[in-house]
């Protein structure tokens, strides 16, 4: 177990190093931030002094190593736009992203698990057909498109919820449906497939022959043994929700990490973009690592490092 954990942590660190190289390079392809920061009357000497003050005159490898050295100590530099530590801004916005992601995941799981199980149990019936159509639509529709439709339908034509913003439970409804719909579709399909495999197993037939009720057989024995693939897709979807929150937060002006990252890209705010991407990358890889470690808990047959 310790060896497996060490390998996974090493892979996580290598992944973050790769992310840091990519985001460092891509951030500089967006253009020179000094052209945005400098006033129109600034002279060439003023622009050069500002560029030197920001550390942009050094060669790119030197800038990268300087960035990595500071990032290891938790210093991602100061936001060019906000004139504040970039990591502090990210940590301020992260609770809003967590709130939106958690509500979306809860909504997605609340829809996906019962519908996926019912589709498998009632295979070939109208319930199964409706479940498959709903899953197909949910996976096919882009989140930004669903968000715009929800704004048009439930915020403008039927003014039930606010179009954007943050602060009340009503502000959370439309963004959660937008993200949760995609999550529900993915988990629903995997739950149905996993349950179909389990329901054909010998031990399920044995449990039925012992006179156990359908409720116990399906929700206790079958669903618990179908949990591994469901856990895998749930972990992946949690990471997807964090990534998809960038689009949803922008559509609904939700003040999370995704929204501030998009604003930072438009402002060519290198430190804030780098801090946001690396922070979300660390969360992404951490969620996947946690899911891998939970496998052994769910299925005792899985033993990391056993011979």
PEUR-V998397 format. One record per pair of residues at least 24 apart in sequence whose ideal C-beta (glycine too) atoms are under 6 Angstrom apart, sorted by the first residue. I is the first residue (numbers start at 1). J is the second residue. Records with the same first field share a line. If there is no record, write none. Layout:
I = J ; J
This chain:
1 = 304 ; 305
3 = 305
4 = 304 ; 305
8 = 289
12 = 285
15 = 285
16 = 281
19 = 281
20 = 278
23 = 274 ; 277
24 = 64
27 = 270 ; 273
30 = 268
31 = 268
33 = 80 ; 268
36 = 268
76 = 271 ; 275
77 = 271
79 = 269 ; 271 ; 272
80 = 269
81 = 267 ; 269
86 = 271 ; 272 ; 275
87 = 275
90 = 257 ; 275 ; 276 ; 279
93 = 256 ; 257 ; 260
94 = 257
96 = 255 ; 256
97 = 245 ; 256 ; 257
100 = 175 ; 245 ; 254
101 = 241 ; 242
103 = 172 ; 176
104 = 176 ; 179 ; 180 ; 241
107 = 176 ; 180
108 = 180 ; 183 ; 184
111 = 184
112 = 184 ; 187 ; 188
113 = 191
115 = 188
116 = 188 ; 191 ; 192
117 = 195
119 = 192
120 = 192 ; 195 ; 196
135 = 185 ; 188 ; 189
138 = 181 ; 182 ; 184 ; 185
139 = 185
143 = 178 ; 182 ; 244 ; 247 ; 248
144 = 247 ; 251
146 = 178 ; 181
147 = 178 ; 248 ; 251
150 = 174
164 = 252 ; 253
166 = 254 ; 255
175 = 248 ; 252 ; 254
178 = 248
179 = 241 ; 244 ; 248
183 = 237
186 = 233 ; 237
187 = 233
190 = 229 ; 230 ; 233
191 = 230
194 = 226 ; 229 ; 230
195 = 226
198 = 222 ; 225 ; 226
227 = 298
228 = 298 ; 299
235 = 287 ; 288 ; 291
238 = 287
239 = 284 ; 287
242 = 280
